[in-house]
């Protein structure tokens, strides 16, 4: 008993520190999770087998395979063609088109990875904004919300669903209480069914016979929880989707600001200032003069931040400093002025290609904006480290970071998730830039199906997987593995594409979190926490009947999951709270399913903050949002869904007492 208590204390301390690290982003999320597992292993809270069990967990394998399947579908161009069809279907009625678009995004997100769906549809949003003269700020946040809503439609809609399902598949609930009718010796015996009732299988201690076992010490028969089915979410997910889309359509039309402006990509950049740098050649008008002398700020709006001269950096009195030949100047300027400044003052942008207005608008080169994706390998690297210029024969003209002033050389800036970069790329290299998982290209693209041998398999395989698993013909993990292998064997997708499609940070994060969830159960910390929650609920018990009492518990679980997932990983919240929900059900004697779905739906519906969900971060910078924008829009929707979930969960998964006698 003392060992359990000491392990509980260590576990809760480790989880507390992990939450702080998660919230403050001191380390990458997956590194924090792995460090937590390492500490639990160091103090013998978990075993070696438990520590590495996450990497063989069904949820982790399923999520990895779905990344591959999603990548294969994206490569066909089918979703872009679908979006273009719906875009035309709405005709000239802006808000009919937008509503159809949001519905499509939600439905697609129920079948593929949410982040992949948002990455595909962001360029379509920009085209739509240009056609209807609407600010992207009005549509990008609703785009993210539509994808989140779609995640609650199916089991594979989001990794949170799969993680919860994995916990459920490996968990037992009370089946019957044998009371004093059991007097055999031993610790665990199996219970097998026949026509006459239940019999104890005294000669076999295998853990998995009949999915039931007898705990002789506690006189309980335990039954394995029924797995979550493919479309078990759909009945409540559809209601959330319909109400959510009505809400985001109303909000996007009348309440979201028109902050970002898009008439064309270059015009969008004309409205903002970006970090750039240039070299002063011998024949430049700047040589021997200062910025003040040439009235550079008033004429071009250029603000110098640093002058690099013969390996020395000048950072003071820059506007009055005399400029020398071969100086490199770093500063901030509106994009629309870059070319005019370059040509009039005769300075060199640091590129192997001479850039002028005809090239920017001509046929050989195209100007595109790239958003650094959440799974980009360029995160934490500079453009030099990444070798950007040689990979794509392209040159980065400018970099912008939300709410942060950049003052370094462009090539030396370590890029972060959601940074936006302005790229001049040869048209022949645009496709390779688009297909890179490192950047989301925000540019109106020539949309068409990309035919290759067996391309149609990519479109069929996901629906086939869902049908086969929902009918119980094969398990979901077997179905996705076979689907991914089929695409690889038939060379619909290369093995390199498969490697690159997987968001390894998500895989490592979930694989590291699963042992934490197991530790909650093995140390009985889930029971301790559930008892504390029940104790708090018992204080209110005299004021409510038993049914209302359990509804309040379900409501509290949804609320806690929703709030905490606004600042932490959704998967982390699901893994920690699902064992607690099951422990509450076991000790209160009710069916665990409504409690489990309260956790799952609360963790998935993350609208309150930009950091609560990866898709929110993807639209944060291009939409020019502020943190408060998400609170203003997300808070009413979160409260609405909290109220709806409290009653819908108990309607679709009624609160039922588990029988306690035989």
C-alpha positions as CSV (number, residue, x, y, z in Angstrom):
1,X,0.0,0.0,0.0
2,X,2.8,2.4,0.9
3,X,4.5,1.6,-2.5
4,X,1.2,2.5,-4.3
5,X,1.1,5.8,-2.4
6,X,4.7,6.8,-3.0
7,X,4.3,5.9,-6.7
8,X,1.1,8.0,-6.9
9,X,2.9,11.0,-5.4
10,X,5.8,10.6,-7.9
11,X,3.4,10.2,-10.8
12,X,1.3,13.3,-9.8
13,X,4.4,15.4,-9.4
14,X,5.7,14.3,-12.8
15,X,2.3,15.0,-14.4
16,X,2.2,18.4,-12.8
17,X,5.6,19.4,-14.0
18,X,4.7,18.0,-17.5
19,X,1.6,20.2,-17.6
20,X,3.7,23.3,-16.7
21,X,6.2,22.4,-19.5
22,X,3.4,21.7,-21.9
23,X,1.7,25.1,-21.2
24,X,4.9,27.2,-21.3
25,X,6.3,25.2,-24.3
26,X,9.7,25.1,-22.5
27,X,10.5,22.1,-24.6
28,X,8.8,20.5,-27.6
29,X,5.6,18.7,-26.5
30,X,7.0,15.2,-27.5
31,X,10.3,15.9,-25.6
32,X,8.4,16.8,-22.5
33,X,6.3,13.7,-22.7
34,X,9.3,11.5,-23.3
35,X,11.1,13.1,-20.3
36,X,8.1,12.4,-18.1
37,X,8.2,8.7,-19.1
38,X,11.9,8.7,-18.4
39,X,11.4,10.0,-14.9
40,X,8.6,7.4,-14.2
41,X,11.0,4.7,-15.4
42,X,13.8,6.0,-13.3
43,X,11.7,5.8,-10.1
44,X,10.2,2.4,-11.0
45,X,6.7,3.8,-11.3
46,X,6.4,2.0,-14.7
47,X,8.3,-1.0,-16.1
48,X,10.4,-1.1,-19.3
49,X,7.6,-2.9,-21.1
50,X,5.1,-0.2,-20.1
51,X,7.5,2.6,-21.1
52,X,7.8,1.4,-24.7
53,X,4.2,0.0,-25.0
54,X,3.0,3.2,-26.6
55,X,5.0,2.6,-29.8
56,X,3.1,-0.7,-30.4
57,X,-0.2,0.7,-29.3
58,X,-3.1,0.3,-31.7
59,X,-3.9,4.0,-31.7
60,X,-0.3,5.1,-32.5
61,X,-0.1,2.6,-35.4
62,X,-3.5,3.6,-36.7
63,X,-2.7,7.3,-36.6
64,X,0.6,6.7,-38.5
65,X,-1.2,4.7,-41.2
66,X,-3.9,7.4,-41.5
67,X,-1.2,10.0,-42.1
68,X,0.0,7.9,-45.0
69,X,-3.6,7.4,-46.4
70,X,-4.3,11.1,-46.1
71,X,-1.1,12.0,-47.9
72,X,-2.0,9.6,-50.7
73,X,-5.4,11.2,-51.1
74,X,-4.0,14.7,-51.1
75,X,-1.5,13.8,-53.8
76,X,-4.3,12.9,-56.2
77,X,-5.6,16.4,-56.2
78,X,-9.1,15.0,-55.7
79,X,-9.9,17.2,-52.7
80,X,-8.8,20.3,-54.5
81,X,-11.0,19.4,-57.5
82,X,-13.9,18.8,-55.1
83,X,-13.4,22.2,-53.4
84,X,-13.2,23.8,-56.8
85,X,-16.5,22.1,-57.9
86,X,-18.3,23.3,-54.7
87,X,-16.8,26.7,-55.2
88,X,-18.5,26.9,-58.6
89,X,-21.6,25.3,-57.3
90,X,-22.4,28.2,-55.0
91,X,-22.3,30.6,-58.0
92,X,-22.2,34.3,-57.1
93,X,-23.9,34.0,-53.8
94,X,-21.0,34.4,-51.4
95,X,-22.5,33.1,-48.2
96,X,-24.2,30.1,-49.8
97,X,-20.8,29.2,-51.3
98,X,-19.1,29.7,-48.0
99,X,-21.7,27.6,-46.1
100,X,-21.3,24.7,-48.6
101,X,-17.5,25.1,-48.3
102,X,-17.6,24.8,-44.5
103,X,-19.8,21.7,-44.7
104,X,-17.4,20.1,-47.1
105,X,-14.4,20.8,-44.9
106,X,-16.2,19.2,-41.9
107,X,-17.2,16.1,-43.9
108,X,-13.7,15.7,-45.3
109,X,-12.1,16.1,-41.8
110,X,-14.2,13.1,-40.7
111,X,-12.2,10.9,-43.0
112,X,-8.7,12.3,-43.1
113,X,-6.3,14.1,-40.8
114,X,-7.6,17.6,-39.8
115,X,-4.3,19.4,-40.5
116,X,-4.1,17.9,-44.0
117,X,-7.7,19.1,-44.7
118,X,-6.9,22.7,-43.5
119,X,-3.7,22.8,-45.5
120,X,-5.6,21.8,-48.7
121,X,-8.4,24.3,-48.2
122,X,-6.4,27.4,-47.1
123,X,-5.5,28.3,-50.7
124,X,-9.2,27.9,-51.7
125,X,-10.2,30.3,-48.9
126,X,-7.9,32.9,-50.4
127,X,-9.3,32.5,-53.8
128,X,-12.8,32.7,-52.4
129,X,-11.9,35.9,-50.5
130,X,-10.6,37.4,-53.7
131,X,-13.7,36.5,-55.7
132,X,-16.2,37.8,-53.1
133,X,-14.0,40.7,-51.8
134,X,-14.0,39.3,-48.3
135,X,-11.2,39.5,-45.8
136,X,-9.5,36.2,-45.0
137,X,-9.8,37.1,-41.3
138,X,-13.5,36.4,-41.7
139,X,-13.0,32.8,-43.0
140,X,-9.8,31.3,-41.8
141,X,-10.8,30.8,-38.2
142,X,-14.2,29.3,-39.2
143,X,-12.2,27.0,-41.6
144,X,-10.2,25.7,-38.6
145,X,-13.4,25.3,-36.5
146,X,-15.1,23.4,-39.4
147,X,-12.2,21.0,-39.5
148,X,-12.5,20.5,-35.7
149,X,-16.2,19.8,-36.0
150,X,-15.5,17.2,-38.6
151,X,-13.2,15.4,-36.2
152,X,-16.1,14.4,-34.0
153,X,-17.9,12.6,-36.9
154,X,-16.0,9.3,-37.0
155,X,-13.5,7.3,-35.0
156,X,-10.7,8.2,-37.3
157,X,-11.7,11.9,-37.5
158,X,-9.0,12.9,-35.0
159,X,-6.2,11.3,-33.1
160,X,-8.0,12.1,-29.8
161,X,-10.8,9.7,-30.7
162,X,-8.3,6.9,-31.6
163,X,-6.4,7.5,-28.3
164,X,-9.5,7.2,-26.2
165,X,-10.6,4.1,-28.2
166,X,-7.3,2.5,-27.5
167,X,-7.6,3.2,-23.7
168,X,-11.1,1.7,-23.8
169,X,-10.0,-1.4,-25.6
170,X,-7.5,-2.2,-22.9
171,X,-9.7,-1.4,-19.9
172,X,-12.1,-3.5,-17.9
173,X,-15.3,-2.5,-16.0
174,X,-17.2,-4.1,-13.2
175,X,-19.4,-6.8,-14.6
176,X,-20.9,-8.4,-11.4
177,X,-20.1,-8.6,-7.7
178,X,-19.8,-12.1,-6.5
179,X,-20.2,-11.0,-2.9
180,X,-19.5,-13.9,-0.5
181,X,-20.4,-16.6,-3.0
182,X,-16.7,-16.9,-4.0
183,X,-14.4,-18.8,-1.7
184,X,-11.8,-20.2,-4.0
185,X,-8.1,-19.3,-3.3
186,X,-5.9,-17.5,-5.7
187,X,-5.7,-14.0,-7.1
188,X,-7.2,-14.0,-10.6
189,X,-9.4,-16.6,-12.3
190,X,-11.2,-16.6,-15.6
191,X,-15.0,-16.7,-15.9
192,X,-16.4,-18.5,-19.0
193,X,-20.0,-18.5,-20.3
194,X,-22.2,-21.4,-21.2
195,X,-25.9,-22.0,-21.6
196,X,-26.3,-22.6,-17.8
197,X,-24.6,-19.4,-16.7
198,X,-21.2,-18.4,-15.5
199,X,-18.5,-21.0,-14.4
200,X,-15.1,-20.4,-13.1
201,X,-12.3,-21.8,-15.2
202,X,-10.1,-23.0,-12.3
203,X,-7.4,-24.5,-14.5
204,X,-6.5,-21.7,-16.7
205,X,-5.0,-18.3,-15.7
206,X,-4.7,-16.8,-19.2
207,X,-5.7,-13.2,-19.1
208,X,-7.7,-12.9,-22.3
209,X,-10.2,-15.9,-22.1
210,X,-13.7,-14.7,-22.6
211,X,-12.7,-11.1,-22.0
212,X,-13.7,-11.6,-18.3
213,X,-11.8,-12.3,-15.2
214,X,-12.5,-12.8,-11.5
215,X,-10.6,-10.7,-8.9
216,X,-10.8,-13.1,-5.9
217,X,-9.5,-10.5,-3.5
218,X,-12.3,-8.0,-4.2
219,X,-15.0,-10.6,-5.2
220,X,-15.5,-8.8,-8.5
221,X,-16.1,-10.1,-12.0
222,X,-14.6,-7.7,-14.6
223,X,-15.7,-7.4,-18.2
224,X,-13.7,-5.9,-21.0
225,X,-15.2,-2.6,-22.3
226,X,-16.9,-2.7,-25.7
227,X,-14.6,-0.9,-28.2
228,X,-15.8,2.4,-29.7
229,X,-17.2,1.7,-33.2
230,X,-16.4,3.6,-36.3
231,X,-19.6,5.7,-36.4
232,X,-20.5,5.7,-32.7
233,X,-19.5,9.4,-32.7
234,X,-21.7,10.3,-35.7
235,X,-25.0,10.6,-34.0
236,X,-23.8,13.4,-31.8
237,X,-21.1,14.7,-34.2
238,X,-23.6,15.5,-36.9
239,X,-25.6,17.6,-34.4
240,X,-22.4,19.4,-33.4
241,X,-21.5,19.9,-37.0
242,X,-24.8,21.4,-38.1
243,X,-25.1,23.8,-35.1
244,X,-21.4,24.6,-35.3
245,X,-21.5,25.5,-39.0
246,X,-24.6,27.7,-38.5
247,X,-22.7,29.5,-35.7
248,X,-19.4,30.0,-37.6
249,X,-21.3,31.2,-40.7
250,X,-23.1,33.8,-38.7
251,X,-20.0,34.8,-36.8
252,X,-17.8,35.0,-39.9
253,X,-20.3,37.2,-41.7
254,X,-21.2,39.7,-38.9
255,X,-18.7,39.5,-36.1
256,X,-15.2,38.7,-37.2
257,X,-13.1,41.7,-38.2
258,X,-11.9,42.5,-41.8
259,X,-8.3,42.7,-40.8
260,X,-6.4,40.9,-43.5
261,X,-6.8,42.2,-47.1
262,X,-6.6,40.0,-50.1
263,X,-7.1,41.2,-53.7
264,X,-4.0,39.4,-55.0
265,X,-1.0,37.9,-53.2
266,X,1.3,40.9,-53.9
267,X,-1.3,43.4,-52.8
268,X,-1.7,41.5,-49.6
269,X,2.0,41.9,-48.9
270,X,1.9,45.6,-49.9
271,X,-0.2,46.2,-46.7
272,X,2.4,45.0,-44.3
273,X,6.0,45.3,-43.5
274,X,8.5,42.5,-43.8
275,X,12.1,41.9,-42.9
276,X,14.4,42.1,-45.8
277,X,18.1,42.7,-46.5
278,X,20.2,44.1,-49.3
279,X,23.8,44.7,-50.3
280,X,25.1,48.1,-51.4
281,X,27.1,47.9,-54.6
282,X,29.7,50.4,-55.7
283,X,27.3,52.3,-58.0
284,X,24.5,52.6,-55.4
285,X,23.2,56.1,-54.6
286,X,23.7,55.2,-50.9
287,X,27.5,55.0,-51.1
288,X,29.0,57.9,-49.1
289,X,25.5,59.1,-48.0
290,X,23.2,58.4,-45.1
291,X,19.5,57.3,-45.1
292,X,18.5,60.7,-43.6
293,X,20.4,62.5,-46.4
294,X,18.4,60.7,-49.1
295,X,15.1,60.9,-47.1
296,X,14.8,57.1,-47.4
297,X,12.2,56.6,-44.6
298,X,9.8,59.2,-45.9
299,X,10.2,58.2,-49.5
300,X,10.2,54.4,-49.2
301,X,9.2,53.7,-45.6
302,X,12.4,51.7,-45.0
303,X,13.5,51.3,-41.4
304,X,17.1,50.0,-40.9
305,X,17.8,47.7,-38.0
306,X,21.4,46.7,-38.6
307,X,24.4,47.4,-40.9
308,X,27.0,44.7,-41.4
309,X,30.4,46.0,-42.5
310,X,33.4,43.8,-42.7
311,X,32.1,41.3,-40.1
312,X,31.2,44.2,-37.8
313,X,27.6,45.0,-36.9
314,X,26.4,48.6,-36.5
315,X,23.1,49.0,-34.6
316,X,23.1,52.6,-33.4
317,X,22.4,55.9,-35.2
318,X,21.8,53.9,-38.4
319,X,19.7,56.6,-40.2
320,X,22.6,59.1,-39.9
321,X,25.4,56.6,-40.5
322,X,27.4,57.0,-43.8
323,X,26.9,53.9,-46.0
324,X,30.0,52.2,-47.5
325,X,30.4,50.0,-50.6
326,X,29.5,46.3,-49.8
327,X,27.6,47.1,-46.7
328,X,24.8,44.7,-46.0
329,X,21.7,46.4,-44.6
330,X,18.9,44.6,-42.7
331,X,15.6,46.4,-42.2
332,X,11.9,46.5,-42.5
333,X,9.9,47.7,-45.5
334,X,6.5,47.3,-47.2
335,X,6.7,44.7,-49.9
336,X,5.3,47.1,-52.5
337,X,8.3,49.3,-52.0
338,X,11.0,46.7,-52.2
339,X,11.3,46.7,-55.9
340,X,11.0,50.5,-56.3
341,X,13.6,51.0,-53.6
342,X,15.9,48.5,-55.2
343,X,15.7,50.0,-58.7
344,X,15.8,53.7,-57.7
345,X,18.5,53.5,-55.1
346,X,20.4,50.7,-56.9
347,X,20.8,48.1,-54.2
348,X,21.1,44.3,-54.6
349,X,18.7,41.9,-53.0
350,X,20.7,38.9,-51.9
351,X,19.6,36.6,-54.7
352,X,21.3,34.8,-57.6
353,X,18.4,36.1,-59.7
354,X,18.0,39.8,-60.6
355,X,14.5,40.6,-59.4
356,X,12.4,43.3,-61.0
357,X,8.7,44.0,-61.4
358,X,8.5,42.2,-64.7
359,X,9.9,39.0,-63.2
360,X,7.5,39.2,-60.2
361,X,4.5,39.5,-62.5
362,X,5.9,37.6,-65.5
363,X,5.6,34.1,-66.8
364,X,8.9,32.6,-65.5
365,X,8.7,33.3,-61.8
366,X,5.8,33.5,-59.4
367,X,5.5,35.2,-56.0
368,X,4.0,32.9,-53.3
369,X,3.5,33.1,-49.6
370,X,4.5,30.0,-47.6
371,X,3.2,29.2,-44.1
372,X,5.6,27.1,-42.1
373,X,3.5,24.0,-41.2
374,X,3.3,22.4,-37.8
375,X,5.2,19.3,-39.0
376,X,7.8,21.2,-41.0
377,X,11.4,20.0,-40.9
378,X,12.5,23.6,-41.3
379,X,11.3,24.5,-37.7
380,X,14.3,25.4,-35.6
381,X,16.5,25.7,-38.7
382,X,17.7,28.7,-40.8
383,X,17.2,29.0,-44.5
384,X,20.9,28.2,-44.8
385,X,20.6,25.1,-42.7
386,X,17.7,23.9,-44.8
387,X,19.4,24.8,-48.0
388,X,16.2,26.4,-49.3
389,X,17.7,28.0,-52.3
390,X,19.1,24.9,-53.8
391,X,16.2,22.6,-52.8
392,X,13.6,24.6,-54.7
393,X,15.7,27.0,-56.9
394,X,13.8,29.7,-55.1
395,X,14.7,32.7,-53.0
396,X,13.1,34.0,-49.9
397,X,12.5,37.8,-50.2
398,X,10.9,38.4,-46.8
399,X,9.9,36.8,-43.5
400,X,7.1,37.8,-41.1
401,X,6.5,36.5,-37.6
402,X,3.3,37.3,-35.7
403,X,3.8,39.9,-33.0
404,X,7.6,39.6,-33.1
405,X,10.1,42.1,-34.6
406,X,12.8,40.3,-36.6
407,X,16.2,42.0,-36.8
408,X,18.6,39.3,-38.0
409,X,19.8,38.4,-41.5
410,X,17.0,36.5,-43.2
411,X,19.2,33.5,-43.9
412,X,20.2,33.3,-40.2
413,X,16.7,33.4,-38.7
414,X,15.6,30.2,-37.1
415,X,12.1,29.6,-38.4
416,X,9.1,28.8,-36.2
417,X,5.7,27.2,-36.8
418,X,3.3,29.6,-38.4
419,X,6.0,32.0,-39.7
420,X,5.1,33.3,-43.2
421,X,7.8,33.7,-45.8
422,X,7.6,35.4,-49.2
423,X,9.2,33.3,-51.9
424,X,10.0,33.9,-55.5
425,X,9.9,30.5,-57.2
426,X,10.3,29.4,-60.8
427,X,6.9,28.2,-62.0
428,X,8.4,24.8,-62.9
429,X,9.4,24.4,-59.3
430,X,6.0,25.4,-57.8
431,X,4.7,21.8,-57.7
432,X,7.7,20.5,-55.8
433,X,7.3,23.4,-53.3
434,X,3.6,22.6,-52.9
435,X,4.2,18.9,-52.3
436,X,6.7,19.6,-49.6
437,X,5.2,19.0,-46.1
438,X,7.4,21.9,-44.8
439,X,5.3,24.7,-46.2
440,X,1.6,25.4,-46.9
441,X,1.5,27.5,-50.1
442,X,-1.0,30.4,-49.8
443,X,-1.5,31.0,-53.5
444,X,-4.2,30.4,-56.1
445,X,-3.2,27.2,-57.8
446,X,-4.1,25.6,-61.1
447,X,-6.4,22.8,-59.8
448,X,-6.6,19.5,-61.6
449,X,-6.5,15.7,-60.9
450,X,-3.0,14.4,-60.9
451,X,-3.4,11.1,-62.7
452,X,-1.0,8.2,-62.0
453,X,-1.3,4.5,-62.1
454,X,-3.9,3.3,-59.6
455,X,-4.6,6.9,-58.5
456,X,-8.2,6.0,-57.9
457,X,-7.2,3.6,-55.1
458,X,-6.3,6.6,-53.0
459,X,-9.8,7.8,-53.2
460,X,-11.5,4.4,-52.5
461,X,-9.3,3.0,-49.8
462,X,-10.4,5.3,-46.9
463,X,-14.2,4.7,-47.5
464,X,-13.5,0.9,-47.8
465,X,-11.6,0.9,-44.5
466,X,-14.5,2.6,-42.8
467,X,-17.0,0.3,-44.2
468,X,-15.1,-2.9,-43.4
469,X,-14.3,-1.8,-39.8
470,X,-17.8,-0.6,-39.1
471,X,-19.2,-3.9,-40.3
472,X,-16.8,-5.7,-38.0
473,X,-15.1,-7.6,-40.8
474,X,-11.7,-6.4,-39.8
475,X,-10.5,-4.2,-36.9
476,X,-9.7,-0.5,-37.7
477,X,-5.9,-1.0,-37.1
478,X,-5.8,-4.0,-39.4
479,X,-7.8,-2.2,-42.0
480,X,-5.5,0.9,-42.1
481,X,-2.3,-1.2,-42.1
482,X,-3.6,-3.2,-45.1
483,X,-4.7,0.0,-46.8
484,X,-1.4,1.7,-46.4
485,X,0.6,-1.4,-47.5
486,X,-1.6,-1.8,-50.6
487,X,-0.8,1.8,-51.7
488,X,2.9,1.2,-51.1
489,X,3.0,-2.1,-52.9
490,X,1.2,-0.8,-56.0
491,X,3.5,2.3,-55.9
492,X,0.6,4.7,-55.6
493,X,2.7,6.3,-52.9
494,X,6.5,6.1,-52.6
495,X,8.1,4.9,-49.4
496,X,9.8,8.3,-49.1
497,X,6.4,10.0,-49.3
498,X,5.1,7.7,-46.6
499,X,8.0,8.6,-44.3
500,X,7.5,12.3,-44.9
501,X,3.7,12.2,-44.5
502,X,3.8,11.0,-40.9
503,X,3.9,13.7,-38.3
504,X,6.5,12.1,-36.1
505,X,6.0,14.7,-33.4
506,X,2.4,13.5,-33.0
507,X,3.5,9.9,-33.0
508,X,6.2,10.4,-30.3
509,X,3.9,12.5,-28.2
510,X,1.1,10.0,-28.1
511,X,3.4,7.0,-27.7
512,X,5.0,8.8,-24.7
513,X,1.7,9.8,-23.2
514,X,0.2,6.3,-23.3
515,X,2.5,5.0,-20.5
516,X,1.3,8.0,-18.4
517,X,-2.2,6.8,-18.7
518,X,-1.2,3.3,-17.8
519,X,0.6,4.6,-14.8
520,X,-2.5,6.3,-13.6
521,X,-4.2,2.9,-13.5
522,X,-1.4,0.7,-12.2
523,X,-0.6,3.1,-9.3
524,X,-4.4,3.5,-8.6
525,X,-3.9,7.3,-9.0
526,X,-7.0,7.3,-11.2
527,X,-9.0,5.9,-8.3
528,X,-7.6,8.5,-5.9
529,X,-8.5,11.3,-8.3
530,X,-11.9,9.9,-9.1
531,X,-12.6,9.5,-5.4
532,X,-11.7,13.2,-4.9
533,X,-14.1,14.2,-7.7
534,X,-16.8,12.1,-6.3
535,X,-16.2,13.6,-2.9
536,X,-16.7,17.0,-4.3
537,X,-19.8,15.8,-6.1
538,X,-21.2,14.2,-2.9
539,X,-21.3,17.7,-1.3
540,X,-24.0,18.6,-3.8
541,X,-25.7,15.2,-3.6
542,X,-28.4,16.3,-1.0
543,X,-29.6,19.0,-3.5
544,X,-30.1,16.7,-6.5
545,X,-31.6,13.3,-7.3
546,X,-29.3,10.5,-8.4
547,X,-29.8,11.0,-12.1
548,X,-29.0,14.7,-11.9
549,X,-26.0,13.9,-9.7
550,X,-24.4,11.8,-12.5
551,X,-25.3,14.4,-15.2
552,X,-23.4,17.0,-13.2
553,X,-20.4,14.6,-13.1
554,X,-20.6,14.1,-16.8
555,X,-20.9,17.9,-17.4
556,X,-17.8,18.5,-15.2
557,X,-15.7,16.0,-17.0
558,X,-16.6,17.6,-20.4
559,X,-15.9,21.1,-19.0
560,X,-12.5,20.2,-17.5
561,X,-11.4,18.3,-20.7
562,X,-12.5,21.3,-22.8
563,X,-10.7,23.9,-20.7
564,X,-7.5,22.0,-20.2
565,X,-7.3,21.0,-23.9
566,X,-7.3,24.7,-24.7
567,X,-3.8,24.9,-23.4
568,X,-2.5,21.4,-23.6
569,X,-2.4,18.6,-26.2
570,X,-5.8,17.2,-26.8
571,X,-4.3,13.7,-26.7
572,X,-2.7,14.4,-23.4
573,X,-6.0,15.4,-21.9
574,X,-7.7,12.4,-23.3
575,X,-5.1,9.9,-22.0
576,X,-5.1,11.4,-18.5
577,X,-8.9,11.8,-18.1
578,X,-10.2,8.6,-19.7
579,X,-8.8,6.3,-17.0
580,X,-10.2,8.7,-14.4
581,X,-13.6,8.7,-16.1
582,X,-13.6,4.9,-16.1
583,X,-12.6,4.8,-12.4
584,X,-15.5,7.1,-11.5
585,X,-17.9,4.8,-13.3
586,X,-16.5,1.7,-11.5
587,X,-16.8,3.3,-8.1
588,X,-20.2,4.9,-8.7
589,X,-21.6,1.8,-10.4
590,X,-22.7,3.4,-13.7
591,X,-22.0,2.6,-17.3
592,X,-18.6,4.2,-18.2
593,X,-19.6,5.1,-21.8
594,X,-21.2,8.5,-21.1
595,X,-18.2,9.6,-19.0
596,X,-15.8,8.4,-21.7
597,X,-17.5,10.4,-24.4
598,X,-17.7,13.4,-22.2
599,X,-13.9,13.4,-22.0
600,X,-13.4,12.6,-25.7
601,X,-15.8,15.3,-27.0
602,X,-14.6,17.9,-24.5
603,X,-10.9,17.3,-25.5
604,X,-11.7,17.4,-29.2
605,X,-13.9,20.5,-29.3
606,X,-11.1,23.0,-28.7
607,X,-12.2,26.5,-29.8
608,X,-11.0,28.8,-27.0
609,X,-7.4,29.5,-27.9
610,X,-5.1,29.4,-31.0
611,X,-2.7,27.0,-29.1
612,X,-5.5,24.5,-28.3
613,X,-5.5,22.8,-31.7
614,X,-2.9,22.6,-34.5
615,X,-5.4,23.9,-37.1
616,X,-6.0,27.0,-35.1
617,X,-2.3,27.8,-35.2
618,X,-2.2,27.2,-38.9
619,X,-4.7,30.0,-39.6
620,X,-3.5,32.3,-36.8
621,X,-0.8,34.1,-38.8
622,X,-2.3,34.3,-42.3
623,X,-5.6,35.5,-40.7
624,X,-3.8,38.2,-38.7
625,X,-5.7,37.1,-35.6
626,X,-5.1,38.1,-32.0
627,X,-5.4,35.8,-29.0
628,X,-8.6,37.6,-27.9
629,X,-10.3,36.9,-31.3
630,X,-10.3,33.1,-30.4
631,X,-11.7,33.8,-27.0
632,X,-14.5,36.1,-28.3
633,X,-15.6,33.6,-31.0
634,X,-14.7,30.4,-29.3
635,X,-16.1,31.0,-25.8
636,X,-19.8,31.3,-26.8
637,X,-19.4,28.2,-29.0
638,X,-17.6,26.3,-26.3
639,X,-20.4,27.1,-23.7
640,X,-23.1,26.2,-26.2
641,X,-21.4,22.8,-26.9
642,X,-20.9,22.2,-23.2
643,X,-24.6,22.6,-22.5
644,X,-25.5,20.5,-25.6
645,X,-23.1,17.8,-24.7
646,X,-24.3,17.5,-21.2
647,X,-27.8,16.5,-22.4
648,X,-27.0,14.8,-25.7
649,X,-24.4,12.5,-24.1
650,X,-26.9,11.3,-21.5
651,X,-29.5,10.9,-24.2
652,X,-27.5,8.8,-26.6
653,X,-25.5,7.0,-23.9
654,X,-28.0,6.7,-21.0
655,X,-26.8,6.6,-17.4
656,X,-27.4,2.9,-16.4
657,X,-26.5,1.1,-13.3
658,X,-24.3,-2.0,-13.6
659,X,-25.8,-5.1,-12.0
660,X,-24.1,-6.1,-8.8
661,X,-25.4,-9.5,-8.0
662,X,-25.5,-13.0,-9.6
